Amino acid sequence: MKNLLIYSIVITGIFTILGCNKQQAKKQPVQAAQIQVQPDIKVLAVAQYVQKEGSRYITHQHFQIFSAPQAIMLSADEPYGRVVWSIENGVFNATKSEKAIDKDVFNLMTSEEVAQGLMNLYLASLGKIQIAETAETLDFDGKIYTLVAQNGQNVKFYKNKSTKYVDLVTVGQNKEGIYLFSGYNYLKLNQKEGQEAVYPSKVDIFLYRASYDKKMLGTMNCLAE
């Protein structure tokens, strides 16, 4: 009887440990990709996202842009912990906290659409996107933009007729509209090979339906590290 009791205790302990390990495994977040090449640019950003009542949620973010492979890796230290999210070769990965001060803002901030928009806006500014002018145009903020490229992730690139920069990118398409990323206040980025490139030091993010129907979602002040 004594041996049977000891055996029962041991078995119960094993199953308890296995059960705990299983629960811990379920709670483990998906890890963002670790990209094994040097980034084309590293950026420190102060981001402001518009909350429902009109106030702004301010956060500091770091992101790195890569052209080969095309990728972006972003991170932010939020009140409930560090979050990391990335895109590499069209694949989105993220670690997300189950808690957030404003879930709608947090889900927008760490969304695939925002990551796609930032990545492609910066790749365009660095001259890493092949462009060719088309007849399609977009009216934004009183300016006419010409479509010069698009990719399989439903991302479109538009060239500003005034500045000649590809400084506007749209992502997605649904009944709510499209995500629109407008870059401006471009700064020079000195590259190792001596060639000059530029990047947007300010980025505005909108939900866009038409030139007269757009909603500000957020804005970012960016500085190359």
C-alpha positions, 0 to 999 in steps of 0.5 A: 500500500505504501509503495502504491501511495508513493507511485501515485504521488510521483505520477500526479507530480509528473502530470502537474509539471507537464500541465504547467509546461503546456500552459507556459508553452501556450502563453509564449508569444510568437517571436519576431524574425531575427534578420541576419543582415545589416539594416539599410537604416535604423530609425528612432521615432516618437509616434503619436496615435490618435485615440477615440476621444481625440487625445494622443497616445505617445510612444517611442519606437525603434525600427530597422529597414532592410532592402535585401531581404525586404524587411522591417523590424520594430520594437517599443517599450510599452507600460506592460512590457516590450513588444517586437514586430516584423515583416520579412519577405512578406511574412508578418510576425509579432510579440504582443502583450495581452494588456494595453492602455488602449487596445485599438491604438495598440492593435493599430500600432503593431499592425501588419498594415502599419509595418508594411507602410513604414517599410515601403515608404522608407525603401522608396525613399532610399531608392530600393523600389523599381519605379515606372510612371503610370496613368493612375493618379491619386489626389491627396491634400490638394496635390496630385500623385502618380502611381509608379509601383505596386507589389503583391502585398497590395502596396502602392507607391505614388510620386509627388509631382512637385517634389519628385519624391516617392513620398506617399504609400498606400496599403490594403483596400476594404470598405473602411478605406486604405491606409495612407502613409505620407512622408515629408521633411526629408533629410539626407542619409550618408551611406557608406558607399558615398551615395546620397539618399534621403529619408522622411523625418516625419510620417503621417498615417491616415485612413483614406477614402477620398481626397475629402474623406480621410481620418488622421490615425497617427504621426511620427517624428523620425531620426536616423540613428 
